[in-house]
């Protein structure tokens, strides 16, 4: 039986996505990638009632989760944290996350979504111990 090296046995890095989310995003974000990969989308009759800004935020979150899955795969454990939850309020206070912002928190560090995917990738790669030039 082959033994796994220490790196391959690591637990996934917990990444908290903090923000105000549409109710339809309260599902497990790990299911988002599977659903999108299978061609599943949110039922139009459920999403049409949301204002355009919320629909845009939903698409933004879906894109973010897809990006994280493509870039980091199983090495991340992505968890959504609503800003209105106790944990969300605490993280917002600690990291200065505003009500209109979405931020990622990992290993005690925070990056806002509006800083771009490159900033997010740098933070997560650093937390995972990746060589920055390899990404």
Secondary structure as UniProt FT lines:
FT   HELIX           7..9
FT   STRAND          13..19
FT   HELIX           23..25
FT   HELIX           30..37
FT   TURN            38..39
FT   HELIX           44..47
FT   TURN            48..49
FT   HELIX           52..72
FT   HELIX           73..75
FT   STRAND          76..82
FT   TURN            83..84
FT   HELIX           86..95
FT   TURN            99..100
FT   STRAND          103..106
FT   TURN            107..108
FT   STRAND          109..112
FT   HELIX           113..115
FT   HELIX           117..128
FT   TURN            132..134
//
